[in-house]
Amino acid sequence: MSKLPIAKPYLTADEAQGAYDVILTNWVTQGPKVQEFEEKFAAYVGSKYAVAVSNCTTALHLAMIVAGVKEGDEVICPSMSYIATANSVKYAGAKPVFAEVGPDYNIDIEHVKALITPKTKAILIVHQIGIPSDIDAYSKLCKEKNLVLIEDAACAAGSSYKGKKIGSHSDLVCFSFHPRKVITTGDGGMISTNREDYSTRLKLLRQHGMSVNDRVRHASDKIIFEEHVEVGYNYRMTDIQAAVGIKQLEKLDMIVEARRKIAERYNEAFKNIPQIELYKENTDHHVNYQSYVIFIKPGGKLTRNTFMEAMNAEGVSTRRGVMTTHREPAYEKECKGLKLPKSEFYSDNSVVLPLFYPMTNEEIERVISTVRKIFNAA
Ligand SMILES: *Cc1c(COP(=O)(O)O)cnc(C)c1O
């Protein structure tokens, strides 16, 4: 039997056709498809504006700049996240201050409150593996303390919080379209916002700080000279990617519902295995299950690693749960002595199981029966 992968993107002839059509127009970057994708994405999440960029890491970097995060500032964020979360704070010259996570894999607001200092400029919440963080509670806290709220929604396209899609609630929400996420443009990112000034500045910054965009210049019957009003970046998304993104966006809700059904089957199948703890969906949330994670309670016959090895021997891929940033070599020096017992505990004892769309009934059953067999045998 062939090895079952952990994830794979759902790309079809439809996306290929979108890319093909753009290539034949000869307008392959900062053209009409980027604009169309932005408008459709904003309409989908329910925000006023959306700005397409090269990936979520660059989206987060620009969000930091627009939020006014500068050298000497502190930004509170989780350590238990993909390292790009903390790196974006560093790009702005600021210091990531790591908060603990709870059993929903998101930062614990009580710990966040305890970390606020006069240097704190922003709180960067992460909707880890697509599970919404408590946006309302953080919005309120940020208002009270005069901080900027930034959402790392890299994994959360298609998830909802209190009946509204992630991307509609606050003013700097950053998404990823890397193939490991629910929809993909190869690489790609988006920032949704309800503020016109943010949208304008983000568009400026992603394209070298240039005052006039290509579409405006092309459409004008007069000569327009552009200015570069501030030091910007090249964080553009191409029209080839945007055309793929438009096709993917049409399928997003369908993909999310299919992923939820698979997650439900897993939950049902694993709920009586004593050593496994499952994430319980909050009724306020509608989770996209960007990743399906199980938590292996320590002290049983299997450890996280022996479980992963047994799955591998059966040809079923797994991955470790979400990493911690403070224990990576890149952060070791500045985080010397920092202990985040809960983050370390959740990170070290959780495992991602295969979940993708489309997944055949046989593939789903294979994951279920392999997990059951390993735990019964142990
Ligand atoms: C994937 C991911 C990122 C980085 O996204 P890219 O598009 O690869 O830059 C950032 N934050 C989190 C939480 C992620 O999972």
The ligand as an SDF file (V2000), in Angstrom:
LIG
                    3D

 15 15  0  0  0  0  0  0  0  0999 V2000
    1.8920   28.9440    7.5770 C   0  0  0  0  0  0  0  0  0  0  0  0
    1.9170   29.9400    8.6450 C   0  0  0  0  0  0  0  0  0  0  0  0
    2.5360   31.1830    8.4780 C   0  0  0  0  0  0  0  0  0  0  0  0
    3.3670   31.5190    7.2650 C   0  0  0  0  0  0  0  0  0  0  0  0
    2.6270   31.5550    6.0880 O   0  0  0  0  0  0  0  0  0  0  0  0
    3.4380   31.7160    4.6870 P   0  0  0  0  0  0  0  0  0  0  0  0
    2.3420   31.9940    3.7110 O   0  0  0  0  0  0  0  0  0  0  0  0
    4.1100   30.4110    4.4540 O   0  0  0  0  0  0  0  0  0  0  0  0
    4.3690   32.8400    4.8430 O   0  0  0  0  0  0  0  0  0  0  0  0
    2.4290   32.1180    9.4950 C   0  0  0  0  0  0  0  0  0  0  0  0
    1.7670   31.8470   10.6210 N   0  0  0  0  0  0  0  0  0  0  0  0
    1.1730   30.6490   10.8410 C   0  0  0  0  0  0  0  0  0  0  0  0
    0.4280   30.4150   12.1100 C   0  0  0  0  0  0  0  0  0  0  0  0
    1.2480   29.6520    9.8620 C   0  0  0  0  0  0  0  0  0  0  0  0
    0.6850   28.4690   10.0970 O   0  0  0  0  0  0  0  0  0  0  0  0
  1  2  1  0
  2  3  1  0
  2 14  2  0
  3  4  1  0
  3 10  2  0
  4  5  1  0
  5  6  1  0
  6  7  2  0
  6  8  1  0
  6  9  1  0
 10 11  1  0
 11 12  2  0
 12 13  1  0
 12 14  1  0
 14 15  1  0
M  END
$$$$
